[in-house]
């Protein structure tokens, strides 16, 4: 199984999943171009470039038809990868993702862009967290969440790199790719996700042939972190179904 992160692009996002999934699968996480410990070249960036990077990684590691779990931007990467290379993946989970930017999406990232350009990194990561987590989660976990956000700011790439990654996701449009996807696909999101609301997941599921759709009551944009057990169970059940069908 290969886990592909969102805008932040780091392997660390999947820490709540690794132990649970590694009990039955080979688990691969990685830092994307422009994130974490990978190189941070100056842009421009595009989803297509990140797709090429992931294809090269799958081939270099000699992964045999892995299942891709893609969060937000990771889901955008998965959409194009699955359409271009139908035999590469055994299955795909598109989690809190979207097919094409719209005004709501662009307004959200216009605000995040403005925070990044016009304030400190500390303010940017705290402001971004309001798009990622439900209000109750922030209220209950602020004492742990805030230090973690501040720690992430100390490892941040150059602002120009993050701005280029934001430009890439705002330009994403997989409308022509989705009908070509033959990979068994689960689309999942939370009802209270304000960054990629449920209508985005409904659009994805309706455009991908045979896709399953699962909308859970709560969890925000970071469902895998806020409702870890639920996310893990839904995903593991889907993967088990893929293996049963293959046998």
PyMOL commands that set and color helices and strands:
alter all, ss='L'
color gray80, all
select helices_A, chain A and resi 11-22+47-60+73-84+103-118+121-132+135-154+159-170+175-178+198-207+220-226+228-246
alter helices_A, ss='H'
color red, helices_A
select strands_A, chain A and resi 2-4+28-29+67-71+91-95+185-190+212-216
alter strands_A, ss='S'
color yellow, strands_A
deselect
rebuild
show_as cartoon
